[in-house]
Amino acid sequence: MYQINWDAQLIAIKGPRGVGKTTLMLQYMKQHYEIYSREVLYCTLDSVYFSNHTLLELVDVFVKNGGKHLFLDEVHKYPTWSKEIRYIESMGNILWKLARKVKRMTR
């Protein structure tokens, strides 16, 4: 946890399933943010919410309500994550913390 530059604009935490990416993000949030703070949000992108909404919509509402730090999990399960995150990141309104699984290459 202490080797990560948590102040960077965009952070990607990659690794195979079950190594603790989600736990790392949740522990960091617990240590650095007040409970119920409007500045921080943890969201898993495999949520049913995203069957009818986009990440762009979520971020729009989040930022309008004072959001500053967005922690996203299960990023690999959201089909257009790369495109949407690049677009929003270019606007510079939010600090991203991402956790996504590394797909194993098999031969």
C-alpha positions as CSV (number, residue, x, y, z in Angstrom):
1,M,0.0,0.0,0.0
2,Y,2.9,2.4,0.8
3,Q,4.7,1.9,-2.5
4,I,1.7,3.3,-4.5
5,N,1.6,7.0,-5.3
6,W,-2.0,7.5,-4.2
7,D,-1.9,11.1,-5.3
8,A,-1.5,10.3,-8.9
9,Q,-4.3,11.3,-11.3
10,L,-4.9,7.7,-12.4
11,I,-3.8,4.5,-10.6
12,A,-4.3,1.0,-12.0
13,I,-3.9,-2.0,-9.7
14,K,-3.5,-5.1,-11.7
15,G,-3.2,-8.7,-10.7
16,P,-4.7,-12.1,-10.9
17,R,-8.0,-13.0,-9.1
18,G,-7.8,-13.3,-5.4
19,V,-4.5,-11.4,-4.7
20,G,-6.2,-8.6,-2.7
21,K,-6.8,-5.7,-5.1
22,T,-10.2,-5.0,-3.7
23,T,-9.0,-5.3,-0.1
24,L,-6.1,-3.0,-0.8
25,M,-8.5,-0.3,-2.1
26,L,-11.0,-0.7,0.7
27,Q,-8.3,-0.6,3.4
28,Y,-6.9,2.6,1.8
29,M,-10.3,4.2,1.8
30,K,-11.0,3.2,5.4
31,Q,-7.7,4.7,6.5
32,H,-7.9,8.0,4.5
33,Y,-11.5,9.0,4.2
34,E,-14.4,9.8,6.6
35,I,-17.3,7.4,6.5
36,Y,-20.1,8.7,4.3
37,S,-17.8,11.4,2.7
38,R,-19.2,12.8,-0.5
39,E,-15.6,13.1,-1.8
40,V,-15.0,9.4,-2.3
41,L,-16.9,6.5,-3.9
42,Y,-16.2,2.8,-4.3
43,C,-18.0,1.2,-7.2
44,T,-17.8,-2.2,-8.7
45,L,-18.4,-2.1,-12.5
46,D,-20.1,-5.5,-12.6
47,S,-23.0,-3.9,-10.6
48,V,-26.6,-4.2,-12.0
49,Y,-26.6,-0.4,-12.0
50,F,-24.5,-0.4,-15.2
51,S,-27.1,-2.4,-17.1
52,N,-29.1,0.8,-17.5
53,H,-26.4,3.5,-16.8
54,T,-23.0,4.4,-18.0
55,L,-19.8,5.2,-16.1
56,L,-20.0,8.7,-17.6
57,E,-23.5,9.2,-16.0
58,L,-22.2,8.0,-12.6
59,V,-19.2,10.3,-12.8
60,D,-21.3,13.2,-13.8
61,V,-23.6,12.8,-10.8
62,F,-20.6,12.0,-8.5
63,V,-18.7,15.2,-9.4
64,K,-21.8,17.4,-9.3
65,N,-22.2,16.2,-5.7
66,G,-18.7,17.0,-4.6
67,G,-17.0,13.8,-5.6
68,K,-13.2,13.8,-6.0
69,H,-11.9,10.3,-5.6
70,L,-13.4,7.3,-7.4
71,F,-12.3,3.8,-6.7
72,L,-13.5,1.3,-9.4
73,D,-13.4,-2.5,-9.1
74,E,-14.1,-5.2,-11.6
75,V,-13.2,-2.8,-14.3
76,H,-12.5,-5.6,-16.8
77,K,-16.2,-6.5,-16.7
78,Y,-17.3,-3.1,-18.1
79,P,-17.1,-3.3,-21.9
80,T,-16.2,0.3,-22.7
81,W,-14.1,1.0,-19.5
82,S,-11.0,2.1,-21.4
83,K,-12.7,4.6,-23.7
84,E,-14.9,6.2,-20.9
85,I,-12.1,6.4,-18.4
86,R,-9.7,8.0,-20.9
87,Y,-12.4,10.6,-21.8
88,I,-13.2,11.4,-18.2
89,E,-9.6,11.4,-17.1
90,S,-8.8,13.9,-19.8
91,M,-11.3,16.3,-18.2
92,G,-9.1,16.2,-15.0
93,N,-12.0,16.4,-12.5
94,I,-11.4,13.3,-10.6
95,L,-8.7,11.0,-9.2
96,W,-9.1,7.4,-10.3
97,K,-8.2,4.2,-8.5
98,L,-8.8,1.2,-10.6
99,A,-8.6,-2.5,-9.9
100,R,-8.7,-4.9,-12.8
101,K,-7.8,-8.5,-13.3
102,V,-5.0,-9.4,-15.6
103,K,-6.1,-11.9,-18.2
104,R,-3.9,-14.9,-18.3
105,M,-2.3,-15.7,-21.7
106,T,-2.5,-19.4,-22.5
107,R,-0.8,-21.1,-25.5
